[in-house]
Amino acid sequence: MYVCTIVAGADCSQRSDRGSWESVTYKDLPPEGSASHCSIVWKDSLYVVGGESFRRSKMIYVYDYNGNVWETPHIEGRMPLPRYAHSCVLFGDKIFMYGGVVENSTVTNEIWAFDVSSKIWENVTVHDNCHNKTICGPLKRPRTPDRGRERPTPFRMLITRTGRIRNKEKCSEDRRNNCSGCPAAENARQRQGTPYFLGSSEQHGACLEIRSLTVRSAPENARQRQGTPYPLAGHTATRVSHGKKEKMVVIFGYSPQYGYLNTVQEYSLSTREWQIVKTSGFPVRGRYGHSSAYDPLTNLIYVYGGYMSESQSMHVLSSRLYSYHPNYCEWRLLTSAPSARFFHTATFVTSGLMLVFGGNVHNDTQQSHGARCYSADTLGYDVTCDTWHQYTMPKDMNDLPRYGHSATVFEKSMYIYGGFDGEMLSDMLRYTPGNCEHLTNQNQCLNARIGVKCVWHKRDNRCLQITKIPQHVLNHKEYDEHDGDYMKCNLDDKPPRGMTSHAELCKLFTDCVTCVQTSYNCVWCGKSCLHMSCRDNPNSPNSAITELEHCDQNTGIECLQLHTCHACSSNPRCIWSWSNGPDRCKPQSKTREVNVLNSTIQAQRLTMDPCRSPCAEYMSCRNCTESDCIWCQNEAKCVDKNAYPASFPYGQCREWTTIDARCRATETGREWCSFYSSCAACRSDPGCGWCDDGSDTGKGSCMSGGARGPSSKSSNKCLLEYWYFTKCPTCQCNGHSRCLPNTSECIQPCGNLTYGSHCDKCIPGFYGSPLNGATCQPCSCNNQGTLCTSETGKCYCTTKGIIGDHCERCDVSGLYHGDPTVTKGSCFYDLAIDYQFTFNLSKKEDRHYRAINFKNSPPKADIDAEFSITCSVLAKMNVSIKKVNSDEVKLVTNANCTTTMYKHRFSKADYNFGNEDNNTLTTFYVYVYDFQPPLWIQISFSQYSKLNLQQFFITFCTCFLALLLVAAILWKIKQKYDMYRRRQRLFLEMEQMASRAFSQVLVEIERRDVDNSDPERGDTDFTNCRKKKKNAPSPIALEPCCGNRAAVLSLLVRLPTGGESYTPAGQSAGLAVASALVTLGSPRRPSQELTTKEPKKTRKSASQHPDSTCI
């Protein structure tokens, strides 16, 4: 055998200093393959505990690393049931196992301890750490985080005798002495099934913690299980040391009652106490099949992947990575992985680098390199740089893809055991990381994919493994990227983040807690989350929040992560909403009222709707499907629609249904495989095979068994020559025909009322499953149809309005009446008089209709009845009449109903219409048949009176004259009203003119001498002057009125002098101011005419009065 030294691998194609993969060769036979087991390394041995193997493997196997041999330890005494999807941790020489799925897909909450030295199993008794016996969280009191830094104290109330409430940050020392147990509620009393959490009384008040005042009663089953852990599967368990205390940290998992849990539970390995942890930080969602790995370098647990609950009815694979501090109980969101997966493994071979291998990527071929479900990817997560990297896998190894395997570390190598790739595996793979010393430059060192974390020493120019650097140096400032001696990350390396930058990722967070608890360098800016700093608010740089302590952690966002009613109701800060949209969990907005009467605290009960039973509690297929759950036929198990992958991750459910009609009758003692009636269906079940009867017609029976033959537990026997497990017999005619020689083609026609290439269908008019020699039954449709469904025999009724599995009743809700079960009986649509009806038979469910019937009883005795009908496609039509106390008589036979309207008038003289003694005198029946959908039919019966022309004209003329009279009266009223409005407007304008204010005006008057000696000349000049004054009035003021439609015009006029050249006695100046109301906007204004007739004057030459003014 050739031994590789520098190189590694089966063909020496890998370099050992860069990390290598190889298959481990056993010296003896391996155990039965399994998946979702747990593996524990104790000394130089590997202990494989449990796992899904379809009931073939033992509970525990031991592998010797040095001897490469397997052994099955001999165990005496009581043993746990076989299980999978459980968790294990090693404490001392004991393996502690918790939860998992046992037989019949039942999830358990058992804790067992296996003593490696004495080979004895012990069923561990769990002690309750909730000393006050209050329901804090879903089951028990949450543990308060034990942080090294100061934590905010719980908010408390002091309720005095008078009922006044005041806030207190913490209880003083003397109050602690008086109020025993002040940090928590002391007593829990129950009244009518509802717990009341009260505080101890004292002289001046009572000390209460708000967390103890739950707003509703906890679930009944939760109260009954105080002090016990959840029934859980698909979770992870990690052993963590905190000082001298050793504890098992259980993260997430699936519970049949609460769904996907987002809780953290702790089990003290020394005191055996169990408790629910009250966590803080980034709000996480429950998941199943994830991985958890503890890194001693950072003292953090890294949780990656898994099936996650997205909503009440939807689950998705997650690619998110979280860090959890086991001492501070704080969550933080880190950089997401390139792909999502579940049932993978995550291991720290050396500190600082987490290696992820395999998993189920659910047909994500983009990241799984062609694998459909089984991945062979190896991803590396650098905890110091918060980056992911893809590792190159060796091409010579084809047996790597798998999920449900386990990963352990022994002597600085990672061992992969078992898993599932379509079948249960029992092989082992070994990955040995490389070393950093051979990397000679900074770029190679920081980008190495060798399975360990390398750091570049800038002063010595050499590459070192991060574990070789002392812890105090890593924590010191000289480890800084720029100024220190060590370079840990490649600053130019930009890892893929789903093509989304940190700045864009920060904008997705809508509250302070989720914003600051990430590795994206987000800061909370009051109402939004931004990257690095609050750029949008430069005036208040101090408003940015970067620490969790400064955020309001009581926003109720944790309620939005709970997607089942029971999980929501178990949180005292949340409430399940049944109204206002889809059912979902909301933050509790109503606080519980507390009354203080006579120094006694009384809690007021808050009512709420109870949650329906979880799907896992339904024991029958009918109850399961009626409750919107999934029923697994072979497992006889009811599961939630949101939890099918978590309930049957390895295809354990061979047949399921959500429809009541497909539920199978449970028969005691009957083998499951016997339910399959054909070889093809039998072969689809991996635990069944087909036993041919030797008739060469395809008949046989399905029996439990495998490739080696039928199972020994089967009640029936089958010769090996007739046993078919991987294929079916050549001829498959189901016993209704034979095949042509040397072919698989059945001789046609098939017998026994069957047809098809394999004689596997009933001919039209018959129903049933003719598989494996079964017979077909005729359709029973009361002569109202000829076809029925092949599975159930439900008839396709050919007359519209007839319904029922056997066409036995009329659709009364659709206004169809009659009795189709009597001879020549049918259903008729009752047409209302004087209405036109349109029947559209174009839907998919109308394709079987070939007839539709109508009836009408004219109610008016003195008016003729008129019938009309139109069909969009050609159809036949019969019309008949039935009079009181007589048989039905045909009036029209085999008439064509087409797109041309068919009309017929039935005279009142020939037929008696109306009612008499509550009996209908005449009823018309219309039968439309022999049509092919789609089509529409318009039909009507009407009784309209004949038109009286004389009465019509009299009525028309009377109405017309009355209308004219009313119009004339309204016109007169309008005229009167308009005149009244004009008068009112005139009075208003006159009042405005009379009450206007005048200012003082200085007027310069030209002197004009009048020669009295020449009377003729004087008269002539005076006449000319008067003409000028008349033709050229010039205003001194123009005051517009409201609306600018009119104005007050003011003129300066000379008073008459009586022919004298001087002002008569009694007049001060011989002048007066005259006013007039003029209209604005008139096309013939005097001022405009004057402007057009006389030349324009400049403002300088124009005086206040025109030149034509005579003084």
GIBEL-V11613 format. One record per pair of residues at least 12 apart in sequence whose ideal C-beta (glycine too) atoms are under 6 Angstrom apart, sorted by the first residue. I is the first residue (numbers start at 1). J is the second residue. If there is no record, write none. Layout:
BEGIN
I/J + I/J
END
This chain:
BEGIN
8/20 + 9/22 + 11/396 + 14/394 + 17/434 + 17/435 + 17/438 + 18/434 + 18/450 + 19/433 + 19/434 + 19/450 + 19/451 + 20/432 + 21/394 + 21/397 + 21/431 + 22/430 + 23/429 + 24/428 + 24/430 + 26/68 + 27/68 + 27/69 + 28/69 + 30/70 + 30/426 + 31/57 + 31/61 + 31/70 + 31/426 + 32/53 + 32/56 + 32/57 + 33/424 + 33/425 + 33/426 + 34/51 + 34/53 + 34/57 + 34/418 + 34/424 + 35/51 + 35/52 + 35/404 + 35/419 + 35/420 + 35/424 + 36/51 + 36/52 + 36/84 + 36/85 + 36/404 + 37/50 + 37/51 + 37/406 + 38/88 + 39/406 + 39/408 + 39/417 + 40/88 + 40/90 + 40/95 + 41/408 + 41/410 + 42/116 + 44/65 + 44/66 + 45/62 + 45/64 + 46/63 + 47/62 + 48/61 + 49/88 + 50/83 + 50/84 + 50/86 + 51/84 + 52/84 + 52/650 + 53/424 + 58/72 + 59/82 + 65/410 + 73/119 + 75/119 + 77/120 + 79/121 + 80/112 + 81/102 + 83/100 + 83/101 + 83/102 + 84/101 + 85/100 + 85/101 + 85/233 + 85/234 + 86/99 + 86/100 + 87/235 + 87/236 + 87/237 + 89/237 + 89/239 + 89/248 + 91/246 + 91/269 + 93/116 + 93/117 + 94/113 + 94/115 + 95/114 + 96/113 + 97/112 + 98/111 + 99/232 + 99/233 + 100/233 + 101/233 + 105/635 + 105/637 + 107/231 + 107/233 + 107/256 + 108/231 + 109/229 + 109/230 + 109/231 + 111/124 + 126/274 + 127/272 + 127/273 + 128/227 + 129/273 + 129/275 + 132/184 + 133/188 + 134/185 + 134/188 + 134/197 + 134/212 + 135/218 + 137/276 + 138/222 + 138/570 + 139/222 + 139/276 + 140/275 + 140/276 + 142/276 + 142/278 + 143/275 + 143/277 + 145/328 + 145/329 + 146/327 + 147/328 + 153/169 + 153/170 + 154/209 + 155/210 + 156/168 + 156/209 + 157/208 + 158/205 + 159/205 + 159/206 + 159/596 + 160/205 + 161/599 + 163/596 + 171/207 + 178/202 + 179/200 + 179/202 + 179/207 + 180/200 + 182/207 + 184/209 + 185/197 + 185/199 + 185/209 + 185/212 + 186/200 + 194/217 + 194/605 + 195/217 + 196/603 + 197/212 + 197/213 + 198/601 + 206/601 + 213/592 + 214/572 + 215/572 + 215/588 + 215/592 + 215/606 + 216/606 + 216/608 + 219/566 + 229/274 + 230/255 + 231/255 + 232/253 + 232/255 + 233/254 + 234/253 + 234/254 + 234/288 + 234/289 + 234/646 + 235/250 + 235/252 + 235/253 + 236/251 + 236/292 + 237/250 + 238/292 + 238/294 + 238/301 + 240/326 + 242/327 + 246/269 + 247/266 + 247/268 + 248/267 + 248/269 + 249/266 + 249/326 + 250/265 + 251/264 + 251/292 + 251/303 + 252/286 + 252/287 + 254/288 + 254/646 + 256/614 + 256/616 + 257/566 + 257/614 + 258/566 + 258/567 + 259/564 + 259/567 + 260/286 + 260/287 + 260/288 + 260/309 + 261/286 + 262/284 + 262/285 + 262/286 + 262/561 + 263/276 + 264/277 + 264/279 + 277/329 + 279/329 + 279/331 + 280/330 + 281/330 + 281/331 + 281/332 + 281/517 + 282/331 + 282/332 + 282/333 + 282/514 + 282/517 + 283/557 + 283/558 + 283/561 + 284/331 + 285/308 + 285/309 + 285/561 + 286/309 + 287/306 + 287/307 + 287/308 + 288/306 + 288/307 + 288/646 + 289/306 + 289/307 + 289/342 + 289/343 + 290/303 + 290/305 + 290/306 + 291/304 + 291/344 + 291/345 + 291/346 + 293/346 + 293/347 + 293/348 + 293/354 + 295/348 + 295/351 + 295/383 + 296/351 + 297/351 + 297/352 + 298/383 + 300/323 + 300/325 + 301/324 + 302/323 + 302/354 + 303/322 + 304/321 + 304/346 + 305/318 + 305/341 + 305/342 + 306/318 + 306/342 + 307/342 + 307/645 + 307/646 + 309/563 + 311/563 + 312/563 + 313/641 + 313/642 + 315/642 + 317/340 + 317/362 + 318/340 + 319/336 + 319/337 + 319/340 + 320/336 + 321/334 + 332/517 + 333/518 + 334/386 + 334/519 + 335/386 + 337/388 + 338/367 + 338/388 + 338/496 + 339/361 + 339/364 + 339/367 + 341/359 + 341/361 + 342/360 + 343/359 + 343/360 + 343/403 + 343/404 + 344/356 + 344/358 + 344/359 + 345/357 + 345/407 + 347/407 + 347/414 + 349/409 + 349/414 + 349/433 + 350/452 + 350/467 + 351/467 + 352/383 + 352/384 + 352/453 + 352/466 + 353/380 + 353/452 + 353/453 + 354/381 + 355/380 + 356/379 + 357/378 + 358/375 + 358/402 + 358/403 + 358/405 + 359/375 + 359/403 + 360/373 + 360/403 + 361/375 + 371/401 + 374/401 + 374/402 + 374/403 + 374/421 + 375/401 + 376/393 + 376/400 + 376/401 + 378/391 + 384/488 + 385/489 + 386/519 + 387/495 + 388/495 + 389/449 + 391/449 + 401/421 + 402/419 + 402/421 + 403/420 + 404/419 + 404/420 + 405/418 + 405/419 + 413/430 + 413/432 + 414/431 + 415/430 + 416/429 + 420/650 + 433/450 + 433/451 + 433/452 + 434/450 + 436/454 + 436/463 + 436/464 + 436/465 + 439/463 + 442/456 + 445/463 + 446/490 + 447/490 + 452/465 + 453/466 + 455/486 + 455/488 + 456/487 + 457/486 + 458/485 + 458/487 + 459/485 + 502/520 + 502/531 + 503/531 + 505/520 + 506/520 + 506/522 + 506/529 + 506/530 + 506/531 + 509/529 + 511/555 + 511/557 + 512/524 + 512/545 + 512/551 + 513/551 + 513/553 + 515/529 + 516/546 + 516/548 + 523/544 + 523/546 + 524/545 + 525/537 + 525/544 + 526/543 + 556/587 + 559/574 + 559/585 + 559/586 + 559/587 + 562/585 + 565/611 + 566/611 + 568/585 + 569/611 + 573/588 + 574/588 + 575/588 + 578/609 + 592/606 + 615/629 + 615/638 + 615/639 + 615/640 + 618/638 + 621/663 + 622/660 + 622/663 + 624/638 + 625/658 + 625/660 + 630/644 + 630/656 + 630/658 + 631/657 + 632/653 + 632/656 + 633/655 + 633/664 + 634/654 + 634/655 + 634/672 + 635/653 + 654/685 + 671/704 + 673/688 + 673/702 + 673/703 + 673/704 + 676/702 + 677/771 + 677/772 + 678/771 + 679/728 + 682/702 + 687/704 + 688/702 + 688/704 + 689/705 + 689/725 + 690/702 + 690/724 + 691/703 + 691/718 + 691/722 + 691/723 + 692/722 + 692/729 + 694/722 + 696/731 + 697/733 + 697/735 + 697/738 + 698/731 + 698/732 + 698/733 + 698/734 + 699/735 + 699/772 + 699/773 + 703/716 + 707/725 + 709/723 + 730/744 + 732/758 + 733/746 + 733/759 + 734/759 + 734/760 + 734/770 + 734/771 + 734/772 + 735/773 + 736/750 + 736/751 + 736/752 + 736/754 + 736/759 + 737/750 + 737/759 + 746/759 + 753/766 + 753/776 + 754/770 + 762/776 + 762/790 + 764/787 + 765/779 + 765/786 + 766/778 + 767/779 + 767/788 + 767/790 + 767/793 + 779/795 + 780/806 + 781/795 + 781/806 + 781/807 + 782/806 + 782/807 + 782/808 + 782/821 + 784/797 + 784/799 + 784/802 + 784/807 + 784/820 + 785/797 + 785/798 + 785/807 + 795/807 + 796/848 + 798/850 + 799/826 + 799/851 + 800/849 + 800/852 + 801/816 + 801/827 + 802/820 + 802/827 + 807/820 + 808/821 + 810/827 + 815/829 + 815/830 + 816/829 + 826/853 + 828/853 + 828/855 + 829/854 + 830/855 + 831/854 + 831/856 + 831/941 + 833/941 + 833/943 + 834/942 + 836/940 + 837/939 + 838/936 + 838/938 + 839/937 + 840/936 + 841/933 + 841/935 + 842/934 + 846/933 + 847/933 + 849/933 + 851/929 + 852/928 + 853/927 + 854/926 + 855/923 + 855/925 + 856/924 + 856/941 + 857/920 + 857/923 + 858/913 + 858/943 + 859/914 + 860/943 + 861/913 + 861/914 + 863/943 + 863/945 + 864/905 + 864/907 + 864/908 + 865/906 + 865/943 + 866/905 + 866/942 + 867/904 + 867/941 + 868/901 + 868/903 + 868/940 + 869/897 + 869/902 + 869/939 + 870/901 + 870/938 + 871/897 + 871/937 + 872/935 + 872/936 + 873/931 + 873/935 + 874/898 + 875/897 + 875/928 + 875/930 + 875/931 + 876/894 + 876/929 + 876/930 + 877/895 + 877/897 + 877/928 + 878/893 + 878/927 + 879/891 + 879/892 + 879/926 + 880/925 + 881/924 + 882/923 + 883/922 + 884/919 + 884/921 + 897/928 + 989/1041 + 993/1048 + 1005/1111 + 1006/1111 + 1008/1111 + 1010/1061 + 1025/1110 + 1028/1108 + 1029/1110 + 1032/1106 + 1032/1108 + 1033/1051 + 1034/1106 + 1035/1049 + 1035/1050 + 1035/1051 + 1036/1050 + 1036/1052 + 1037/1050 + 1045/1080 + 1046/1079 + 1047/1078 + 1047/1080 + 1048/1075 + 1049/1076 + 1049/1078 + 1050/1073 + 1050/1075 + 1051/1074 + 1053/1072 + 1053/1074 + 1054/1071 + 1055/1070 + 1055/1072
END
